[in-house]
Amino acid sequence: MKIRVFENDSILSSIRDKPLNIKIISKKFISKIQKDKKFKVENLFEFKRVTGDLTLSIIFLVLVSFLLISFNTESGWDGRELSQKRVGKILKQQWVGPLICMVVLVPATIYNLYQSIIQLNINKRLKMPSRTKYELFQWLKSLEFIVYFLIYTNIITIFGYLISTVIFAIFLTTRLGYRSLEWILRSAIAAFIIVIIFRSILQIKTPVNIWLYKFLPQNFEVFMKIYF
Amino acid sequence: MDAFYLGLSNLMNFQVIVAILIGAVGGVVIGAVPGIGPAIAIAILLPATIFLDDLVSLVLLLGIYGSAMYGGAIPAILINTPGTPVNALTTYDGYSMTKNGEAPRALSLAYSSSFFGGCFSISVALICLIAFGPYLKDFGALFGQRDIFMAAALGSVLLILAHRQNMAIAAMLFAVGFLITMVGRQTTKKVDRYTFDIEYLASGFNLIVVIVGIFALSQALNLMNGKDSDPPEAKLIGGLFRGLAELKNYPAVAFISASFGTVMGIIPGVGEFVAQFFSYSTARSLSKTPTQFGYGAPEGLIACETSNNAVPAAAMIPLLAIGVPGEALTAMMMVVFFDAGIKPGPDIFDTAPDFLFSLFIALLFVNILVVITLLFTSRFIATIIYIPNKFLGAFVMILAFVGVFSIRNNFMDCAFAAGFGFLGYILRRLNWPLVPIVLGMVLGQIMIEKLTAGAGKIKYWTDLVNRPVSGFLSLIIFLVIFGTLISYIYNKYQKRN
């Protein structure tokens, strides 16, 4: 076998004549072991606190604190009648439900935050990158689609369920990167089928006072209102 | 037996037969597409069921529930991606079998195991109904308001404790769900709770709005913001019939797994994952070749699929028997009961026993239909799994609109659903569980209703637990909490030493 060594290296030159089964081809180490995508039985119950966990835990604590502060006025606690002889009369009062919620919610939120902080400390000790800003950006990024959804719900009263759904489906498809004619056609057909199933066949309620339908001939307007 | 025949005759209706067909086939397709599970499909279809007959609605939803896991096994076995979260463990041995060139064998084993699991739990339910039906009529008398309150409380405790590694989060989200149901004007005292003088909130949050937001819209956002997966190409060569009979070579594994699935399905808050865990562990310990597990052991695949599919029928039992849903899908079905004016609970054995038979027989038909469909269409269904995630997300969002708007024709519902969708999306990203919110809403509502209704008979605090059933249930609650505490302290002690 061929051995590539440096001439001046004393250690390697001492073993030059020995039959070694080594062939150093490149300095790069390449692993041919496949990535293990296998699911393990322990994974069924696995839970890992990931980036953003602490942020959400803090948001929850703030919200719960707000709910707790407003408990007196918003739960009916201010109108409580505790001096009842029968326990049943106390349990019937409007504040009992919210009180049960708070009894569970407040300690659970505090304990969750505590666990989240512990995880943060572990991550710091292991010098793991925080990536909180990236995670928050991902949360905010989803708001774009929520805005589209709200616009869609509002344009239905203008163009009607059929046209709005087809437009929205095509728009979303192109926005998501499927810009070929084939995908646009697929999305338009799928949107049309959804409208046929839900509106025409199942007669599910959608907005009825459609601005565009008012310009149609009367018979056609009625037809469109009933089926689309 | 009269109720059985009456239940069977209820199904001989064109609408019901179509619902069984759509539910069975639709459920398989929905299950087979990674990214859409039965929960999302049921959430979207819930509002549509308002316009349908109650039996038709329930059969449709039950069909989806009962067949989705069959479909979910297909991508799990062929491309190592579970169709529904429940099929995750199927990839362990199923995909290994595919890699060994045994994809048809793995699929047919999965179908036969699922069929056995489904039929096993349905048979248990039907036999119990036939054998104990006459006595169950008196069962209602045992269950008062306080007993059902305690059963719902037990369900809540079990739900929280079932989230072993994230109990604090489960408890928190359960309480959030519970609090959501408290929002609005209280009917008896006319007091506004947590409305903050917002007029829309006076009527409270609609359960469907929350469900569609939390399950469907959040998943739509998740799919659209994520990346399209690039699954490996999977070709299905060979017949599927040959492997069907192989199940008979593993009777013990099949029977034990089906039993675990049935028992875990009945216990509220436990469900498929725990059933799979126990079944898989038991199958491995019983096997002569335990080292094969994870590398294509047929027993492993049988254990997962049998226990999975035994759960749906079993999960209907606590819902129908005591009116307490044990997991998210049965909680969603509770909405249909609410709308139909049917009160699931002990009285149903007396008032509508045929209705119970109809549901279980329909589920049996669904299982038969699904296996027949899958044997002939698996190759076609295997192509559906390649629909891009983002494209799917767009259509889940479009469908979510129909789901929300059709309830009350209210645009505010859509806005709030979008809000819940955003919350659900964040929770999904952080691996926080969504189910406690929905179960918090349903179980919380039951608890408060029953507590208020039974308050007239409560003079002292002890009256809450002095009935045989409520006393027994409260003892179980105490033991379960105490046991968890002890095991927590013991584990801490072990770690320290």
Interface residues (C-beta under 8 A of the other chain):
Chain A: K37 K38 F39 K40 V41 N43 L44 F45 E46 F47 K48 R49 V50 G52 D53 L56 F60 L67 S70 E74 S75 G76 G79 K85 R86 V87 G88 K89 L91 K92 Q93 Q94 V96 G97 P98 I100 C101 M102 V104 L105 A108 T109 Y111 N112 Q115 E135 Q138 W139 K141 S142 L143 F145 I146 F149 L150 Y152 T153 N154 T165 F168 A169 L172 T173 L176 G177 Y178 W183 R186 S187 A190 A191 I194 F198 L202 Q203 I204 K205 T206 P207
Chain B: P47 A48 F51 N80 P82 A88 L89 T91 Y92 Y95 H163 R164 Q165 N166 A168 I169 A171 M172 F174 A175 V176 F178 L179 T181 M182 Q186 T188 K189 V191 D192 R193 Y194 T195 F196 L217 A220 L221 M224 N225 F273 Q276 F277 Y280 S281 G294 P388 K390 F391 G393 A394 F395 M397 I398 L399 A400 F401 V402 F405 S406 N409 F411 C414 A415 A418 G421 F422 Y425 I426 L427 R429 L430 N431 W432 G444 M447 I448 L451 T452 G454 A455 G456 K457 I458 K459 Y460 W461 D463
